[in-house]
Amino acid sequence: MSGTALEWSRSDRAKVAAKVMVGWVALLWLLEVVDVLSGHALDSLGIVPREPSQLIDIVPAAFIHFGFAHVAANTVPLLVFGFLAALGGIRRFAAISALIIVADGLGVWLISPAHTNTAGASGLIFGLFGFLLVGGFVERRPLGIVVGLLIGAVWGTSILLGLAPTQSGVSWQGHLIGLVAGVGAAFVFRRGPMKARTFQG
């Protein structure tokens, strides 16, 4: 494969990853518009712990937010982390996201305080952060290690604050479970280390 073809391949992956994440975030904003116009009817799709009927809301809850400020707070990190994770392939990214969303939703359903309602993309965000943070080390890929170190340096403090159980109205349980699920996903979906190409002289 020529260098030009390789660059086009990387460029195409980046374009697809960007389109997927812009579309994902646009869907979140659209759903919040619908929620507001419906008198916040979609808020009922959040997860109420240990109610059997709420198990069906585990996936929808990751797409529902409690107000535009909630969506706005999740927009930039979801765009960045999602784009970086999707560069490894859209089908792989979909599987990683599905694992994080389901594991996080089940965890919230199991351990969150009774009579609470949890929704939002932050569990997925924390999961993607965990995946990117350790993925390069797990796969022994230098570029992945650099990416993990960079996002750790930029977002590490915010992530740690999001895990603090002292913040009122914030599901630290969802954040913690999402983070653990993302780290687990790095092992479940790990690829082999990059092999150096050889050239004949």
N, C-alpha and C positions, 0 to 999 in steps of 0.2 A: 504494500500500500504506500502510495507516495505521501510526502509531507503535506501537500496541498489537500489531498483527500482526507487525511487525518484531521487537519484543521477544520475542514468543512463538517466533518462528523461531530467534532466538539462544539462547533458553532450551532449546528442543528439541535444537539442535545440541550444547549443553553437556551435556545429559543423556545423549545417545547417546554422545558422546565419553567421558564418565565411565564409562558401562556397559562400553564396549569395553575401556577400559584396566583397569578392575577385573577384568573377565573374563580379560584377557590375563595379568595378574599372578597371578590365582588359578590359572590353568593352569600357570604356572611352578612355583608351590608344590606343586600336585598332582603334577606330574611328578617333583619332587624327593622327595616322599613315596614314590611308586612306585619311584624309583631306590633309595632307602634300603631299602625292603622287599624289593627284588629283589637285594640285595647289590651295589648300584651297577652293575647290568647296563646302565643307560642311558648310563653314562659312555663307553661304546664309540661313541656317536653323535657324539662330539667329532671335530674335524678333525685328522688326522695328515698333515702336509705331504707333498706330492708323491707320495702313494700314489693311483694312479688309482681304486681302489675307494672311496676316501674322498670323492670328489666328490659322491656321493649324500648325504653327511652335511652338506653346506654349509648347508642350511636347518635341519634338525633341531638342529644344534649351537647355534643361537641360542636354543633353548628349554631346553637342558640345562645344569645347574649342578653344581658339585663341592661339594655340602654346603649346608646351610641358611644358613650365614653368607654364602655366595656369593650365594644368592638374595636374602637380606635386604639386602645391600649394593646390589643393583641395583633393588630394589623402588621406593624413593621417586623416584629420578631417572627411572625408566621411566614411572612414573605421571604425573609432572609434565610431562616432555617429550612423552610420548605424548598426553596430554590436550590440551596446547596445539597440537600438530601436527594432531590429529584435529578440532579446531574448524574447520579449513578444509574439512572434508568427509571422510567415512569412506572413500569409494572412492579419493580422492586420497591419504589417509593410508596406505591399504593399498598403493598403488603405490609411495609413497615408502619405506615400510618394506621392501617386497620388494626394491627396488633396493639399499637399504643392506645388507640381509642377504646378498643374493647377491654383491654387490661385495666386501663385507667377508670373506665366507667364501672366495671365490676368492683374494683377496689373502692371507689367512692360509695357505691351501693352497700358495700360490706362494712366500712369503718367510719364513714362520716357521721356526725351527730344526728340523732333522730330529729325529725320534723324540720329538716333543712332541705333546700332545693338548690342543686348544684348544676350549673351549665357553663358553657364557654369553651373556647379553643385553647385555653392555657394549659390544660393537661397534655394536649398534643404538642404544644410549644415546648414544654419542659421535656417531653419525651424526645422530640427531635434534637433539642439541645444535648441531651444525654447521648443520643445516638452519634451525633457529630463529634462530641467531645472525646469519646473513646474509640470510635470507629476506625480511625487511622491507626491507632495503636493495636487494635485487635487484628486488623488486616495487614499490618506492617507496611503501610503505604505512606511514604514521606509527605506527600501533598496533603493527605488526610490528617496526618499528625499536625502539620502546620495550621490547617483549617481549625482543628480542634483547639489548639493553643490560642489562636486568634479569637475565636468566639468565646473561649473561656475568659480571656483577658477583657474583652469588651462587655460581655453580658454576665460574667460570673457573679459579680456583686448583686445584680438584680435577681438572679436566680436564687442566691442564698437568702435574700430578703423574702422572696416568695415562698420559701420553705419554713419561714418563722411562724410558729403557731399563735403569735400575739396579734396578728393583723385581723381586725374585725371585718367580717364580710368577705374574707378571702379563704378559699378552700386550700389550705396548705396540704391537706390529705391528697387532694387531686393532683397538686403539683408534685408532691413526693412520689406518688405512685406512677405518675407519668414519667418522671425522671428515671425511676427504676426500670420501667417498661422500655424506655428508649435505650438504656444501657443493655438490657437483655436483648433487644432487637439487633444491636450491633453484633452480638454473638450468633444469634439465630440466622441472620442474613449476611454473615461475613463472607467475603470473597478471598481468594488466595492473594498473596503479595504480588506486586508487579514484578514481572521478570524482565531483565535487561535484554534488549534486542541485540543480536549479533550480526556483524557485517563482515563479509569476506573482503580482504584487501587485494 
